Amino acid sequence: MERHHSSYRNNQPTICTNCGGHGHVFRQCIAPVTSYGVIMVRPQKGFDIANSLSNNPGLVTGMEGQNLEFLLIQRRDSLGFIELMRGRYKITDIDYIRLHLGAITDEERNKYREGPFEKLWSGMWGLDHSHLYKNEYEIAKGKWEQIHTGVTDLQGKFWTIEEIIASAPPAPATPEWGFPKGRRDAQESDYVCAMREMFEETGVKESQVIPIQNLEPLVESFFGSNHVHYCHKYYIVWVPAEIKVEFDDANDTMRREIGNLKWFSLSEALKHLREENIEKREVLLKAASMFRNLCPFPVRPKIGSKAT
């Protein structure tokens, strides 16, 4: 009798970690590279919605005055610095290399110029996580070494690392600010991914916030400088005033990925988002405008929970 060798695992349908669809894996997915996150909103200090409504009979929600603050997180490393360190460029494409150098801080430019590569690599990922990108290490290191010995572009011009940096646009003051977000794990729903990323990057638990229900996630869709289509989907969550959000050095993800996090008014938040991040700025404005017609105190149960 012929014995058929099979396993339970092999009989499971393939699920894409990018779109959640069946029958293909991430590298075969035609959907935009998608991340899931949250836009965290709270009342400004001293604001009382009951007083707002009682003192202004013409108001409907009490939030028309936009007495709101939004939590932004600052990446520890600029996205351009990460792209350069991972060697995601053609060694002869000086314009593309210069584009990334123009998006990183002076401190990052100095680090990239001075090295050594091994120190920068382990510092970027952390000693406990650098092995996750070991397949990229040798290629990235080789490109870093080539740039530091000088490269010739497609027009035949020779460039030193100092010349490339000197020709880059003025450096931004800080790495990018944005919202908590990330890629989902296998078998993870969009919402669960967003809640996990919120906890990992801010220390705030799902049980401490109130998700605004009956709203589709706000979508930030754009093409990166690498011509890849990205999509970021954000759930809006209301954070009670008593919840403290602060940098936690004991939080491994926060220490490895986050440079700072802070509450801002709408006008302040817009100033901290880079002007070229048009789609991110639009998402923030949409989130703020919703509260003109929305009372931010939804009734539980939360998204995904069973009614009792």
C-alpha positions as CSV (number, residue, x, y, z in Angstrom):
1,M,0.0,0.0,0.0
2,E,1.4,3.3,-1.0
3,R,1.9,5.8,1.8
4,H,1.2,9.4,1.1
5,H,3.5,11.7,3.1
6,S,1.8,15.0,4.0
7,S,1.6,17.3,6.9
8,Y,-1.0,19.5,8.5
9,R,1.2,22.5,7.8
10,N,1.5,21.7,4.1
11,N,-2.3,21.5,3.8
12,Q,-2.8,25.0,5.1
13,P,-3.7,27.7,2.6
14,T,-0.9,30.2,1.8
15,I,-1.8,33.6,3.2
16,C,-0.1,36.8,2.1
17,T,1.3,38.8,5.0
18,N,0.9,42.0,2.9
19,C,-2.7,41.9,1.7
20,G,-4.1,39.0,3.7
21,G,-5.2,37.2,0.6
22,H,-4.9,33.5,-0.1
23,G,-2.9,31.6,-2.6
24,H,0.2,33.8,-2.8
25,V,3.1,35.1,-0.7
26,F,4.3,38.7,-0.1
27,R,6.8,38.7,-3.0
28,Q,4.0,37.7,-5.4
29,C,1.5,40.2,-4.1
30,I,0.4,42.9,-6.6
31,A,-1.2,45.1,-3.9
32,P,0.7,48.1,-2.5
33,V,3.2,47.4,0.3
34,T,0.8,47.9,3.2
35,S,1.3,48.9,6.8
36,Y,-1.3,49.3,9.6
37,G,-1.3,51.8,12.4
38,V,-3.2,54.3,14.4
39,I,-3.8,58.1,14.7
40,M,-4.0,58.7,18.4
41,V,-6.1,61.7,19.5
42,R,-6.7,63.3,22.9
43,P,-8.2,66.5,24.3
44,Q,-5.9,69.4,25.0
45,K,-5.0,69.9,28.6
46,G,-7.8,71.5,30.6
47,F,-10.4,70.9,27.9
48,D,-13.8,69.7,29.2
49,I,-16.3,68.7,26.6
50,A,-19.2,69.1,29.1
51,N,-18.2,72.7,29.8
52,S,-17.8,73.3,26.1
53,L,-21.3,72.1,25.3
54,S,-23.0,73.9,28.3
55,N,-21.2,77.2,27.6
56,N,-21.9,77.1,23.9
57,P,-25.5,76.0,23.2
58,G,-25.0,76.2,19.4
59,L,-22.4,73.4,19.4
60,V,-23.4,69.9,18.4
61,T,-20.4,67.8,19.5
62,G,-18.4,70.1,21.6
63,M,-15.4,69.5,19.5
64,E,-16.0,72.1,16.9
65,G,-13.2,74.2,18.4
66,Q,-10.7,71.5,17.6
67,N,-9.3,71.3,21.1
68,L,-7.3,68.3,20.1
69,E,-3.8,66.9,20.3
70,F,-2.3,64.2,18.0
71,L,0.5,61.9,18.9
72,L,3.5,61.8,16.5
73,I,6.5,59.6,16.7
74,Q,9.9,60.4,15.4
75,R,11.9,57.6,13.8
76,R,15.4,57.1,15.3
77,D,16.9,56.8,11.9
78,S,15.7,58.7,8.8
79,L,14.2,56.5,6.1
80,G,16.9,57.7,3.7
81,F,19.6,56.6,6.1
82,I,18.1,53.1,6.3
83,E,17.9,52.9,2.5
84,L,21.5,53.9,2.1
85,M,22.7,51.5,4.8
86,R,20.8,48.6,3.2
87,G,22.4,49.3,-0.2
88,R,19.1,49.8,-2.0
89,Y,20.5,51.8,-4.9
90,K,22.5,51.3,-8.0
91,I,26.1,52.3,-7.3
92,T,26.3,54.4,-10.5
93,D,23.0,56.3,-9.8
94,I,24.5,59.3,-8.1
95,D,21.3,61.3,-8.4
96,Y,19.4,58.6,-6.4
97,I,22.1,58.4,-3.8
98,R,22.1,62.2,-3.5
99,L,18.3,62.2,-3.1
100,H,18.6,60.0,0.0
101,L,21.5,62.0,1.4
102,G,19.2,65.1,1.0
103,A,16.6,63.5,3.3
104,I,18.9,62.6,6.2
105,T,20.3,64.8,9.0
106,D,23.8,66.2,9.3
107,E,24.5,63.8,12.1
108,E,23.5,60.8,9.9
109,R,25.6,62.2,7.0
110,N,28.6,62.3,9.3
111,K,28.0,58.8,10.6
112,Y,27.6,57.5,7.0
113,R,30.8,59.2,5.9
114,E,32.9,58.1,8.8
115,G,31.7,54.5,9.5
116,P,32.8,51.9,10.1
117,F,30.1,50.0,8.4
118,E,29.9,47.2,10.9
119,K,29.3,49.6,13.7
120,L,26.6,51.5,11.8
121,W,24.9,48.2,10.8
122,S,24.7,46.8,14.3
123,G,23.8,50.1,15.7
124,M,20.9,50.5,13.3
125,W,19.3,47.0,13.9
126,G,20.6,46.3,17.4
127,L,22.9,43.4,18.2
128,D,20.0,41.1,18.8
129,H,18.3,41.8,15.5
130,S,21.1,42.4,13.0
131,H,21.0,38.7,12.0
132,L,17.5,39.3,10.5
133,Y,19.0,41.2,7.6
134,K,22.2,39.1,7.2
135,N,21.3,38.3,3.6
136,E,21.6,42.0,2.8
137,Y,24.7,42.6,4.8
138,E,27.4,41.7,2.3
139,I,25.8,43.5,-0.6
140,A,25.2,46.6,1.5
141,K,28.7,46.6,2.9
142,G,30.2,46.2,-0.6
143,K,28.3,49.2,-1.9
144,W,29.2,51.3,1.2
145,E,32.9,50.5,0.6
146,Q,32.6,51.3,-3.1
147,I,31.1,54.7,-2.4
148,H,33.9,55.4,0.1
149,T,36.6,54.7,-2.4
150,G,34.8,56.7,-5.1
151,V,32.4,55.8,-7.9
152,T,31.9,56.8,-11.5
153,D,28.4,57.7,-12.7
154,L,26.8,56.8,-16.0
155,Q,28.2,60.0,-17.6
156,G,31.8,59.0,-16.7
157,K,32.2,61.5,-13.8
158,F,34.1,60.3,-10.8
159,W,32.6,61.1,-7.4
160,T,34.1,60.9,-3.9
161,I,31.8,60.5,-0.9
162,E,32.6,64.1,0.2
163,E,31.6,65.4,-3.2
164,I,28.3,63.5,-3.2
165,I,27.4,64.8,0.3
166,A,28.4,68.4,-0.6
167,S,26.1,68.3,-3.7
168,A,23.1,67.1,-1.7
169,P,20.3,69.4,-0.7
170,P,20.3,71.0,2.8
171,A,19.9,68.5,5.6
172,P,16.6,68.3,7.6
173,A,16.9,69.1,11.3
174,T,15.5,65.7,12.5
175,P,14.4,62.3,11.1
176,E,10.8,62.0,9.9
177,W,7.8,62.3,12.2
178,G,4.7,60.2,11.6
179,F,2.2,57.9,13.2
180,P,2.7,54.5,14.9
181,K,2.4,51.8,12.2
182,G,4.1,48.7,10.8
183,R,3.7,45.5,8.8
184,R,1.5,42.7,10.0
185,D,2.6,39.3,11.1
186,A,1.4,36.1,9.6
187,Q,-2.3,35.3,10.5
188,E,-2.7,38.8,12.0
189,S,-5.7,40.9,11.1
190,D,-5.4,44.6,10.1
191,Y,-6.8,45.9,13.4
192,V,-4.7,43.5,15.6
193,C,-1.6,44.6,13.7
194,A,-2.4,48.3,14.3
195,M,-3.0,47.7,18.0
196,R,0.3,45.7,18.4
197,E,2.2,48.5,16.6
198,M,0.6,51.1,18.9
199,F,1.8,49.2,22.0
200,E,5.3,48.5,20.7
201,E,5.9,52.0,19.6
202,T,4.1,54.0,22.3
203,G,3.6,51.7,25.2
204,V,-0.2,52.3,25.1
205,K,-2.3,49.2,25.3
206,E,-5.5,48.5,23.4
207,S,-7.5,48.4,26.6
208,Q,-6.4,52.0,27.4
209,V,-7.9,53.6,24.2
210,I,-11.3,53.9,22.6
211,P,-11.3,53.2,18.9
212,I,-13.6,55.4,16.9
213,Q,-16.0,52.8,15.4
214,N,-18.0,52.7,12.2
215,L,-15.2,54.5,10.3
216,E,-13.0,53.0,7.6
217,P,-9.3,53.4,8.3
218,L,-7.8,56.6,6.8
219,V,-5.5,55.7,3.9
220,E,-2.2,57.2,3.0
221,S,-1.2,56.0,-0.5
222,F,1.9,57.1,-2.4
223,F,4.8,56.0,-4.5
224,G,8.2,56.2,-2.9
225,S,11.4,57.5,-4.4
226,N,12.1,53.9,-5.2
227,H,8.9,53.8,-7.4
228,V,7.3,51.3,-5.0
229,H,3.6,51.8,-4.2
230,Y,3.0,52.1,-0.5
231,C,-0.2,52.1,1.5
232,H,-0.6,53.0,5.2
233,K,-4.0,52.4,6.8
234,Y,-4.7,54.1,10.1
235,Y,-7.4,53.5,12.7
236,I,-8.4,56.5,14.8
237,V,-8.3,56.0,18.5
238,W,-9.3,58.3,21.3
239,V,-6.8,58.4,24.2
240,P,-8.2,59.5,27.6
241,A,-6.4,62.5,29.1
242,E,-5.2,60.5,32.1
243,I,-3.2,58.0,29.9
244,K,0.5,58.9,29.9
245,V,2.6,58.4,26.8
246,E,6.4,58.6,27.3
247,F,9.6,57.0,26.0
248,D,10.3,53.7,27.7
249,D,14.0,52.7,27.5
250,A,13.0,49.2,28.6
251,N,10.8,48.8,25.5
252,D,13.0,47.0,23.0
253,T,11.1,48.2,19.9
254,M,10.9,51.7,21.1
255,R,14.6,51.8,21.9
256,R,15.5,50.3,18.5
257,E,13.1,52.3,16.3
258,I,11.9,55.4,18.0
259,G,13.8,58.6,18.5
260,N,11.0,60.6,20.2
261,L,7.3,60.8,20.7
262,K,5.2,63.8,21.6
263,W,1.7,65.3,21.6
264,F,1.0,68.2,19.2
265,S,-1.8,70.5,18.4
266,L,-3.0,70.2,14.8
267,S,-1.0,73.3,13.7
268,E,2.1,72.0,15.5
269,A,1.8,68.5,14.1
270,L,1.6,69.9,10.5
271,K,4.8,71.8,11.1
272,H,6.6,68.6,12.1
273,L,5.5,66.6,9.1
274,R,7.8,67.2,6.1
275,E,6.3,69.3,3.4
276,E,7.0,66.5,0.8
277,N,4.9,64.1,2.8
278,I,1.7,65.4,1.2
279,E,-0.4,62.3,1.7
280,K,0.5,62.1,5.4
281,R,-0.5,65.7,6.0
282,E,-3.8,65.1,4.2
283,V,-4.5,62.1,6.5
284,L,-3.9,64.2,9.6
285,L,-6.2,67.0,8.3
286,K,-8.9,64.4,7.6
287,A,-8.6,63.0,11.1
288,A,-8.9,66.4,12.6
289,S,-11.9,67.4,10.4
290,M,-13.9,64.3,11.5
291,F,-14.1,65.7,15.0
292,R,-16.1,68.7,13.9
293,N,-19.0,66.4,13.4
294,L,-18.1,63.6,15.7
295,C,-18.4,63.2,19.5
296,P,-15.3,61.1,20.4
297,F,-16.9,59.0,23.1
298,P,-18.0,55.8,21.2
299,V,-19.8,53.1,23.1
300,R,-18.0,49.9,23.7
301,P,-17.6,46.9,22.8
302,K,-14.5,47.6,20.8
303,I,-13.8,46.6,17.2
304,G,-13.6,42.9,16.8
305,S,-15.1,42.0,20.2
306,K,-18.3,40.0,20.6
307,A,-21.5,41.6,21.7
308,T,-22.8,40.5,25.0
